[in-house]
Amino acid sequence: MQKRQNQTAVEQLCERIATKSNWCAITFYIDNEKEIKEAKEIERKRMCDFAYYYAENLKAGMNETPEDFLEEYEHYNETHGDDDKQ
């Protein structure tokens, strides 16, 4: 297992589920390999989208604070970010 600070949200969730279910972590990962890979790909895509969107705002000369940007990005995900849930 990775140190918690280096784990993705998907990896942390898998670890917690395996622990709560009293499963061996290795068995849990093997039994759910396809779903875990899909979840990691969704997480990776969202992070790439976030980075691209942030870079585009910086390039456009937006003078937002990181907090303003995060609020705007969260609002965008709430209203337009449901593509991954289908």
Phi and psi in degrees as GROMACS dihedral restraints (atoms count N, CA, C in turn):
[ dihedral_restraints ]
;  ai    aj    ak    al  type     phi  dphi    fc
    3     4     5     6     1   -80.5    20    10
    4     5     6     7     1   161.3    20    10
    6     7     8     9     1   -64.6    20    10
    7     8     9    10     1   143.6    20    10
    9    10    11    12     1   -53.2    20    10
   10    11    12    13     1   -40.0    20    10
   12    13    14    15     1   -66.7    20    10
   13    14    15    16     1   -21.3    20    10
   15    16    17    18     1   -97.7    20    10
   16    17    18    19     1    -1.9    20    10
   18    19    20    21     1   -82.3    20    10
   19    20    21    22     1   148.3    20    10
   21    22    23    24     1   -78.6    20    10
   22    23    24    25     1   167.8    20    10
   24    25    26    27     1   -61.0    20    10
   25    26    27    28     1   -37.7    20    10
   27    28    29    30     1   -62.8    20    10
   28    29    30    31     1   -44.7    20    10
   30    31    32    33     1   -64.8    20    10
   31    32    33    34     1   -39.6    20    10
   33    34    35    36     1   -64.3    20    10
   34    35    36    37     1   -42.0    20    10
   36    37    38    39     1   -63.5    20    10
   37    38    39    40     1   -44.5    20    10
   39    40    41    42     1   -59.5    20    10
   40    41    42    43     1   -42.5    20    10
   42    43    44    45     1   -62.5    20    10
   43    44    45    46     1   -43.5    20    10
   45    46    47    48     1   -65.6    20    10
   46    47    48    49     1   -42.1    20    10
   48    49    50    51     1   -63.9    20    10
   49    50    51    52     1   -45.5    20    10
   51    52    53    54     1   -60.9    20    10
   52    53    54    55     1   -41.6    20    10
   54    55    56    57     1   -65.9    20    10
   55    56    57    58     1   -46.7    20    10
   57    58    59    60     1   -67.0    20    10
   58    59    60    61     1   -28.8    20    10
   60    61    62    63     1   -88.7    20    10
   61    62    63    64     1    -0.6    20    10
   63    64    65    66     1    58.6    20    10
   64    65    66    67     1    32.1    20    10
   66    67    68    69     1   -92.7    20    10
   67    68    69    70     1   154.2    20    10
   69    70    71    72     1   -70.7    20    10
   70    71    72    73     1   132.6    20    10
   72    73    74    75     1   -57.6    20    10
   73    74    75    76     1   -40.1    20    10
   75    76    77    78     1   -63.6    20    10
   76    77    78    79     1   -43.5    20    10
   78    79    80    81     1   -62.7    20    10
   79    80    81    82     1   -42.3    20    10
   81    82    83    84     1   -60.1    20    10
   82    83    84    85     1   -46.2    20    10
   84    85    86    87     1   -64.0    20    10
   85    86    87    88     1   -40.4    20    10
   87    88    89    90     1   -66.5    20    10
   88    89    90    91     1   -45.4    20    10
   90    91    92    93     1   -66.5    20    10
   91    92    93    94     1   -26.6    20    10
   93    94    95    96     1  -119.7    20    10
   94    95    96    97     1    26.3    20    10
   96    97    98    99     1   -56.3    20    10
   97    98    99   100     1   -46.4    20    10
   99   100   101   102     1   -62.3    20    10
  100   101   102   103     1   -48.4    20    10
  102   103   104   105     1   -64.3    20    10
  103   104   105   106     1   -38.3    20    10
  105   106   107   108     1   -66.2    20    10
  106   107   108   109     1   -42.7    20    10
  108   109   110   111     1   -61.8    20    10
  109   110   111   112     1   -42.0    20    10
  111   112   113   114     1   -62.7    20    10
  112   113   114   115     1   -43.6    20    10
  114   115   116   117     1   -65.1    20    10
  115   116   117   118     1   -39.7    20    10
  117   118   119   120     1   -65.3    20    10
  118   119   120   121     1   -37.5    20    10
  120   121   122   123     1   -66.7    20    10
  121   122   123   124     1   -40.2    20    10
  123   124   125   126     1   -62.7    20    10
  124   125   126   127     1   -44.9    20    10
  126   127   128   129     1   -62.0    20    10
  127   128   129   130     1   -43.3    20    10
  129   130   131   132     1   -62.6    20    10
  130   131   132   133     1   -43.3    20    10
  132   133   134   135     1   -62.6    20    10
  133   134   135   136     1   -42.9    20    10
  135   136   137   138     1   -62.8    20    10
  136   137   138   139     1   -40.5    20    10
  138   139   140   141     1   -66.7    20    10
  139   140   141   142     1   -39.4    20    10
  141   142   143   144     1   -64.8    20    10
  142   143   144   145     1   -43.0    20    10
  144   145   146   147     1   -60.5    20    10
  145   146   147   148     1   -43.3    20    10
  147   148   149   150     1   -60.5    20    10
  148   149   150   151     1   -47.5    20    10
  150   151   152   153     1   -63.2    20    10
  151   152   153   154     1   -42.4    20    10
  153   154   155   156     1   -63.8    20    10
  154   155   156   157     1   -46.9    20    10
  156   157   158   159     1   -61.4    20    10
  157   158   159   160     1   -42.7    20    10
  159   160   161   162     1   -64.4    20    10
  160   161   162   163     1   -44.7    20    10
  162   163   164   165     1   -63.0    20    10
  163   164   165   166     1   -39.6    20    10
  165   166   167   168     1   -63.1    20    10
  166   167   168   169     1   -40.1    20    10
  168   169   170   171     1   -65.0    20    10
  169   170   171   172     1   -40.5    20    10
  171   172   173   174     1   -65.0    20    10
  172   173   174   175     1   -43.0    20    10
  174   175   176   177     1   -63.5    20    10
  175   176   177   178     1   -34.6    20    10
  177   178   179   180     1   -77.0    20    10
  178   179   180   181     1    -4.2    20    10
  180   181   182   183     1    82.9    20    10
  181   182   183   184     1    22.1    20    10
  183   184   185   186     1   -66.5    20    10
  184   185   186   187     1   136.8    20    10
  186   187   188   189     1  -104.7    20    10
  187   188   189   190     1    53.4    20    10
  189   190   191   192     1   -91.1    20    10
  190   191   192   193     1   149.9    20    10
  192   193   194   195     1   -79.0    20    10
  193   194   195   196     1   160.3    20    10
  195   196   197   198     1   -56.2    20    10
  196   197   198   199     1   -35.6    20    10
  198   199   200   201     1   -65.9    20    10
  199   200   201   202     1   -42.3    20    10
  201   202   203   204     1   -60.8    20    10
  202   203   204   205     1   -44.2    20    10
  204   205   206   207     1   -62.5    20    10
  205   206   207   208     1   -44.4    20    10
  207   208   209   210     1   -62.4    20    10
  208   209   210   211     1   -40.5    20    10
  210   211   212   213     1   -61.6    20    10
  211   212   213   214     1   -43.6    20    10
  213   214   215   216     1   -64.9    20    10
  214   215   216   217     1   -42.1    20    10
  216   217   218   219     1   -66.4    20    10
  217   218   219   220     1   -40.8    20    10
  219   220   221   222     1   -63.2    20    10
  220   221   222   223     1   -40.5    20    10
  222   223   224   225     1   -62.4    20    10
  223   224   225   226     1   -42.6    20    10
  225   226   227   228     1   -59.5    20    10
  226   227   228   229     1   -46.1    20    10
  228   229   230   231     1   -63.9    20    10
  229   230   231   232     1   -37.0    20    10
  231   232   233   234     1   -66.9    20    10
  232   233   234   235     1   -35.8    20    10
  234   235   236   237     1   -95.1    20    10
  235   236   237   238     1   -28.4    20    10
  237   238   239   240     1  -127.6    20    10
  238   239   240   241     1    -3.5    20    10
  240   241   242   243     1   -93.9    20    10
  241   242   243   244     1    24.4    20    10
  243   244   245   246     1   -88.2    20    10
  244   245   246   247     1     3.8    20    10
  246   247   248   249     1   -58.9    20    10
  247   248   249   250     1   -35.3    20    10
  249   250   251   252     1   -75.2    20    10
  250   251   252   253     1   -15.2    20    10
  252   253   254   255     1   -86.1    20    10
  253   254   255   256     1   -10.3    20    10
